[in-house]
Amino acid sequence: MKRGFYTIMAAQFFSSLADNALFVAAVELIKANGGQEWQRAALVPMFALFYVVLAPFVGAFADSRPKGQVMFLSNGIKVLGCLMMLFGSHPLLSYAIVGLGAAAYSPAKYGILTELLPASLLVKANGWIEGLTIASIILGVLLGGQLVGAHISGFLLGFDFPWIDTPIDTPPEAAITVLVGLYGLAAWFNTRIPDTGAPLIPLKADAEHSLLYHLLALAPDFWHCNQRLWRDKLGQISLATTTLFWGASGNLRYIVLAWSAVALGYSTTQASALVGVIAVGTAAGAVMASMRSRLSDAPRLMNLGIAMGLLVLVMNFIDNVWVAAPFFVLLGGLGGFLVVPMNALLQHRGHNLMGAGRSIAVQNFNEQACILALGGLYAMASAAGLSAFNAIVCFGVFVAGNMWLIKRWHQSNCKHHAQEVERLLDIARQDASH
């Protein structure tokens, strides 16, 4: 790996660690403030909101300046969202601001890989970044759960600063204060990322048009990029798969918290450990995929997505943590082995079609739109009384059914557009061998 790759990994790890710990802290903050169940469920779609709204712009912004600088600014926005939570803003609004920072961060995080590394190392690099991201999910949800627990929160709240009256009076507020420091550490690593030397595409006003005009002009260009990726015979399959995977798994993270409370009688601190167990399996699957899979193998793995959806249904028959833990490892492992090569293939096709930043923005738009739509539906259903058990049935059937449809879509492409599919697979094989 080239110089700077491991610095990028460190920055990504600490930023993602804070993101996942903050989710647990925000859930507990809403609970402590007397918020209803649907508000806690709504945290997931609120985080996705700016991914969708700003999708036409963040990719071009990431391509307009060094990506390490973009990542630094994005972590600053996340700190602002944390401070808003501490100083009285509604947690849903504050968490949306953190999502704004994450939306700006993501195209730079993934786009810099295609600038720094050759195509032959993309699957391996994705294994690293997904593995570390998942490791940060494991440690992040565990950290968040422990920070809001009685032992550590009591220690943190015991600090008394002379002559300074802070608004930090509850366990979730103490947890959020610690996470501000983690975002600061991630921002410091961002300053150490070297410039890749990739050509920049500046955003600037000219004599005839304002900057706002040029920004609005990005929307048609983004829509065109979106259409190009959906029309590509390999891009459309990998994009559909990753969109479904992240849309479902993003919301399953909260559903597991809700399920743990009713099926196992767990507190937020205890339930967060089970979310981490899923991520352990996903990390293992991601590492295995990075060692054993190639770009051209990705379309063959769609049966794993169908199996994931069917396995989710089994959750309703589990009432013992000793059964739940290995089950969640298996569930996560299938997901990790599927998503790493699919992500790599999607990045490869997107980079060839439109450039790194724009292709990642298109990917984020579709994935986060799915999270937003499914999360919004779940929040509304939760307000109407949908139980965690019924939500699990809905999600399992949704994932398995749609993965089967995507598989049939790819089979149709191979039948009716065989030459084009084979040509694109040959390009992937050739690039991966360089």
C-alpha positions in Angstrom: 0.0 0.0 0.0 1.2 3.5 -0.8 2.2 6.1 1.7 -0.8 7.8 3.3 -3.1 4.8 3.0 -2.8 3.9 6.7 -3.3 7.5 7.7 -6.5 7.5 5.8 -7.5 4.3 7.6 -6.8 5.8 11.0 -8.8 8.9 10.2 -11.7 6.8 9.0 -11.6 4.6 12.1 -11.8 7.3 14.7 -14.5 9.3 12.8 -16.6 6.2 12.3 -16.0 5.1 15.9 -17.4 8.4 17.1 -20.4 8.2 14.6 -21.5 4.8 16.0 -21.0 5.7 19.6 -23.0 8.9 19.0 -25.9 6.8 17.7 -26.2 5.0 21.0 -25.7 8.2 23.0 -28.4 9.9 20.9 -30.9 7.0 21.5 -30.3 7.3 25.2 -30.5 11.1 25.2 -34.0 11.0 23.6 -35.0 8.4 26.1 -33.7 10.5 29.0 -35.6 13.5 27.7 -38.8 11.6 27.6 -39.0 11.2 23.8 -41.2 8.6 22.3 -40.1 5.4 20.6 -40.7 6.7 17.1 -38.2 9.6 17.7 -35.5 7.1 18.6 -36.3 5.1 15.4 -36.2 8.4 13.4 -32.5 8.9 14.2 -31.6 6.5 11.4 -33.4 8.4 8.6 -32.4 11.8 10.0 -28.7 10.8 9.7 -29.4 9.9 6.1 -31.3 13.1 5.2 -28.4 15.3 4.0 -26.9 12.4 2.1 -29.9 12.5 -0.1 -30.5 16.3 -0.2 -26.9 17.2 -0.9 -26.0 14.3 -3.1 -25.7 16.4 -6.3 -23.1 18.6 -4.6 -20.9 16.7 -2.2 -19.3 14.6 -4.9 -18.3 17.7 -6.9 -17.2 19.4 -3.7 -14.9 16.4 -2.9 -13.4 16.6 -6.4 -12.8 20.3 -6.1 -10.1 20.2 -3.4 -7.7 17.8 -1.7 -9.8 15.1 -0.1 -7.9 15.2 3.2 -9.0 18.8 3.5 -12.6 17.8 2.7 -12.5 15.1 5.4 -11.1 17.6 8.0 -14.0 20.1 7.3 -16.5 17.2 7.5 -15.3 16.2 11.0 -15.7 19.9 12.0 -19.3 19.7 11.0 -19.8 16.6 13.1 -18.3 18.4 16.1 -20.9 21.2 15.6 -23.7 18.7 15.6 -22.4 17.3 18.9 -22.2 20.7 20.5 -25.8 21.4 19.3 -27.0 18.3 21.3 -25.1 19.6 24.4 -26.5 23.1 24.2 -30.2 22.3 23.9 -31.0 21.6 20.2 -33.4 18.7 19.6 -31.4 15.5 19.2 -33.0 14.7 15.8 -32.0 18.1 14.4 -28.5 17.8 15.9 -28.0 14.3 14.6 -29.0 15.5 11.1 -26.2 18.0 11.3 -23.8 15.2 12.1 -25.2 13.4 9.1 -24.4 16.4 7.0 -20.8 16.1 8.0 -20.9 12.4 7.2 -22.4 13.1 3.8 -19.5 15.4 2.9 -17.0 12.9 4.3 -18.0 9.8 2.4 -17.1 10.8 -1.2 -13.7 11.9 -0.1 -13.1 8.8 2.1 -13.9 6.4 -0.8 -12.8 8.6 -3.7 -9.3 9.0 -2.4 -8.8 5.2 -2.7 -9.2 5.3 -6.4 -6.8 8.3 -6.6 -4.1 6.6 -4.4 -4.3 3.0 -5.5 -4.4 1.0 -8.8 -7.5 -1.0 -9.6 -5.7 -4.2 -8.7 -5.6 -3.2 -5.1 -9.2 -1.8 -4.8 -10.8 -5.0 -3.4 -7.9 -5.3 -0.9 -8.3 -1.6 0.0 -12.1 -2.0 0.4 -11.4 -5.0 2.6 -9.3 -2.7 4.8 -11.6 0.2 4.9 -14.8 -1.9 5.3 -13.0 -4.1 7.9 -11.9 -1.0 9.9 -15.3 0.7 9.5 -16.9 -2.4 10.8 -14.4 -2.7 13.6 -15.3 0.9 14.5 -18.9 -0.1 14.5 -18.2 -2.9 16.9 -16.1 -0.7 19.2 -18.3 2.3 18.6 -21.6 0.8 19.7 -19.8 -0.9 22.7 -18.2 2.4 23.6 -21.5 4.3 23.3 -23.2 1.7 25.4 -20.5 1.9 28.1 -20.3 5.7 28.1 -24.1 5.9 28.9 -23.9 3.1 31.5 -23.9 3.9 35.1 -20.3 3.1 35.9 -18.5 5.2 33.4 -21.1 8.0 33.2 -20.9 8.4 36.9 -17.1 8.8 36.7 -17.4 11.4 33.9 -20.1 13.4 35.7 -18.0 13.4 38.8 -15.6 15.9 37.1 -16.1 19.4 38.5 -14.4 22.3 36.8 -13.9 25.3 39.2 -15.8 28.5 38.2 -17.2 26.8 35.1 -20.9 25.7 35.0 -21.4 23.3 32.1 -24.7 22.0 30.7 -23.4 18.4 31.0 -25.7 16.8 33.7 -26.8 13.4 32.3 -25.0 10.3 31.2 -25.7 10.8 27.4 -24.4 14.4 27.6 -21.2 13.2 29.3 -20.8 10.5 26.5 -21.3 13.1 23.7 -18.6 15.3 25.3 -16.1 12.5 25.1 -17.1 11.9 21.4 -16.3 15.5 20.6 -12.7 14.6 21.5 -12.7 11.6 19.2 -13.9 13.7 16.2 -11.0 16.0 17.0 -8.6 13.1 16.9 -9.9 12.1 13.5 -9.6 15.6 12.3 -5.9 15.7 13.3 -5.3 12.5 11.3 -7.0 14.2 8.3 -4.3 16.9 8.4 -1.7 14.2 7.9 -3.1 12.8 4.7 -0.8 13.6 1.8 -2.1 15.2 -1.4 -2.5 12.5 -4.0 -1.7 14.8 -6.9 -5.0 14.0 -8.6 -6.3 16.8 -10.8 -9.0 19.0 -9.1 -12.2 20.2 -10.7 -12.7 23.6 -9.0 -16.1 25.1 -8.1 -16.0 28.8 -8.7 -18.0 31.7 -10.0 -17.2 33.5 -13.2 -18.0 36.9 -14.8 -21.4 35.8 -16.0 -22.7 33.4 -13.3 -22.6 33.2 -9.5 -21.3 30.3 -7.4 -25.0 29.5 -6.6 -25.7 29.2 -10.3 -22.9 26.8 -10.8 -23.9 24.8 -7.7 -27.5 24.5 -9.0 -26.1 23.4 -12.4 -24.6 20.4 -10.7 -28.1 18.9 -10.2 -28.6 17.9 -13.9 -25.0 16.6 -14.0 -25.6 14.5 -10.9 -28.8 13.1 -12.4 -27.0 12.3 -15.6 -24.3 10.4 -13.6 -27.0 8.6 -11.7 -28.6 7.5 -14.9 -25.2 6.4 -16.4 -24.5 4.1 -13.4 -28.0 2.7 -13.4 -27.8 1.9 -17.1 -24.4 0.2 -16.9 -25.0 -3.6 -17.0 -22.6 -4.2 -14.1 -23.0 -0.9 -12.3 -26.7 -1.3 -12.0 -26.4 -4.7 -10.3 -23.8 -3.7 -7.8 -25.6 -0.4 -7.1 -28.9 -2.2 -6.5 -27.2 -4.7 -4.2 -25.3 -2.2 -2.1 -28.4 0.1 -2.0 -30.5 -2.7 -0.6 -27.9 -4.0 1.7 -27.1 -0.6 3.4 -30.8 0.4 3.4 -31.8 -2.7 5.3 -28.8 -3.0 7.6 -28.8 0.7 8.4 -32.3 0.3 9.9 -31.7 -3.2 11.3 -29.2 -1.6 13.7 -32.0 0.1 15.6 -34.4 -2.8 15.2 -31.8 -5.0 17.0 -31.8 -2.6 19.9 -35.6 -2.7 20.0 -35.7 -6.5 19.6 -33.1 -7.0 22.4 -35.3 -5.0 24.8 -38.4 -7.1 24.2 -36.9 -10.5 23.4 -34.0 -10.5 26.0 -35.0 -7.7 28.4 -31.8 -5.8 27.6 -30.9 -2.2 28.5 -29.4 0.1 25.9 -25.9 -0.7 27.2 -26.5 -4.5 26.9 -28.2 -4.3 23.6 -25.4 -2.3 22.0 -23.1 -5.3 22.6 -25.3 -7.4 20.3 -25.1 -4.8 17.5 -21.4 -5.0 17.9 -21.6 -8.8 17.6 -23.2 -8.4 14.1 -20.3 -6.2 13.1 -17.8 -8.8 14.3 -19.2 -11.2 11.8 -19.3 -8.5 9.1 -15.7 -7.7 9.7 -14.7 -11.3 9.4 -16.7 -11.6 6.2 -15.1 -8.5 4.8 -11.6 -9.7 5.5 -12.3 -13.1 3.9 -13.8 -11.3 0.8 -10.7 -9.1 0.5 -8.5 -12.2 0.4 -10.6 -14.6 -1.7 -12.8 -12.4 -4.0 -12.0 -10.5 -7.2 -13.9 -7.7 -8.9 -15.4 -10.1 -11.4 -16.7 -12.5 -8.7 -19.1 -9.9 -7.2 -22.2 -10.8 -9.3 -22.0 -14.5 -8.3 -22.5 -13.7 -4.6 -26.1 -12.5 -4.7 -27.4 -15.8 -3.1 -25.7 -14.6 0.1 -28.1 -11.6 0.1 -31.1 -13.9 -0.2 -29.8 -16.1 2.6 -29.3 -13.0 4.8 -32.9 -11.9 4.4 -34.2 -15.4 5.2 -31.9 -15.6 8.3 -33.3 -12.3 9.6 -36.7 -14.1 10.1 -35.0 -16.6 12.5 -34.5 -13.7 15.0 -38.1 -14.1 16.1 -37.5 -17.6 17.4 -34.4 -16.6 19.5 -34.8 -15.8 23.2 -31.3 -16.7 24.5 -28.2 -14.6 24.1 -26.0 -17.7 23.7 -28.0 -18.6 20.6 -28.2 -14.9 19.5 -24.5 -14.2 19.5 -23.3 -16.9 17.0 -26.4 -16.3 14.9 -25.5 -12.6 14.6 -21.9 -13.4 13.7 -23.1 -15.6 10.9 -25.6 -13.0 9.7 -22.9 -10.3 9.7 -20.4 -12.6 8.0 -22.7 -13.2 5.0 -23.1 -9.4 4.7 -19.4 -8.7 4.8 -18.5 -11.3 2.2 -21.2 -9.9 -0.1 -20.7 -6.1 0.3 -16.9 -5.8 -0.1 -16.6 -7.1 -3.7 -19.9 -5.4 -4.6 -18.5 -2.1 -3.3 -15.3 -2.6 -5.2 -17.1 -3.4 -8.5 -19.3 -0.4 -8.0 -16.4 1.9 -7.4 -14.6 0.5 -10.4 -17.5 1.1 -12.8 -18.2 4.5 -11.3 -14.6 5.6 -11.6 -14.5 4.6 -15.2 -17.8 6.2 -16.0 -17.6 9.6 -14.2 -14.8 9.9 -11.7 -14.4 8.9 -8.1 -16.1 11.7 -6.2 -19.2 11.8 -8.3 -19.6 8.0 -8.4 -19.4 7.8 -4.6 -22.0 10.6 -4.3 -24.3 8.6 -6.6 -23.8 5.5 -4.5 -24.4 7.4 -1.3 -27.5 9.0 -2.7 -29.1 5.7 -3.6 -28.0 3.9 -0.4 -29.0 6.7 1.9 -32.3 7.3 0.1 -33.1 3.7 0.8 -32.2 4.1 4.5 -34.3 7.3 4.6 -37.3 5.7 3.0 -37.2 2.5 5.0 -36.4 4.4 8.2 -39.2 6.8 7.7 -41.6 3.9 7.1 -40.4 2.2 10.2 -40.6 5.3 12.4 -44.2 5.9 11.2 -45.1 2.2 11.7 -43.5 2.4 15.2 -45.7 5.4 16.0 -48.7 3.4 14.9 -47.7 0.4 17.1 -45.6 -1.9 15.0 -43.7 -4.3 17.2 -40.0 -5.2 16.8 -41.0 -8.8 15.9 -43.3 -7.7 13.0 -40.6 -5.3 11.8 -38.1 -8.2 11.6 -40.6 -10.2 9.4 -41.0 -7.2 7.1 -37.3 -6.6 6.8 -36.4 -10.2 6.2 -39.0 -10.7 3.5 -38.1 -7.3 1.9 -34.4 -8.2 1.7 -34.7 -11.8 0.5 -37.4 -10.8 -2.1 -35.5 -7.9 -3.5 -32.2 -9.8 -3.7 -34.0 -12.5 -5.6 -35.3 -9.8 -8.0 -31.8 -8.3 -8.5 -30.4 -11.8 -9.2 -33.0 -12.3 -11.9 -32.2 -8.9 -13.3 -28.5 -9.9 -13.7 -29.5 -13.2 -15.2 -31.6 -11.3 -17.7 -28.7 -9.1 -18.5 -26.4 -12.1 -19.1 -29.1 -13.6 -21.4 -30.1 -10.5 -23.5 -26.9 -8.4 -23.2 -24.3 -11.2 -23.0 -21.6 -9.5 -25.0 -21.8 -6.2 -23.1 -21.7 -8.0 -19.7 -18.8 -10.1 -20.7 -16.9 -7.1 -22.1 -17.4 -5.2 -18.8 -16.3 -8.3 -16.8 -13.2 -8.5 -19.0 -12.3 -4.9 -18.2 -12.7 -5.6 -14.5 -10.4 -8.7 -14.8 -7.8 -6.8 -16.8 -7.8 -3.8 -14.4 -7.6 -6.1 -11.4 -4.6 -7.9 -12.8 -2.5 -4.7 -13.2 
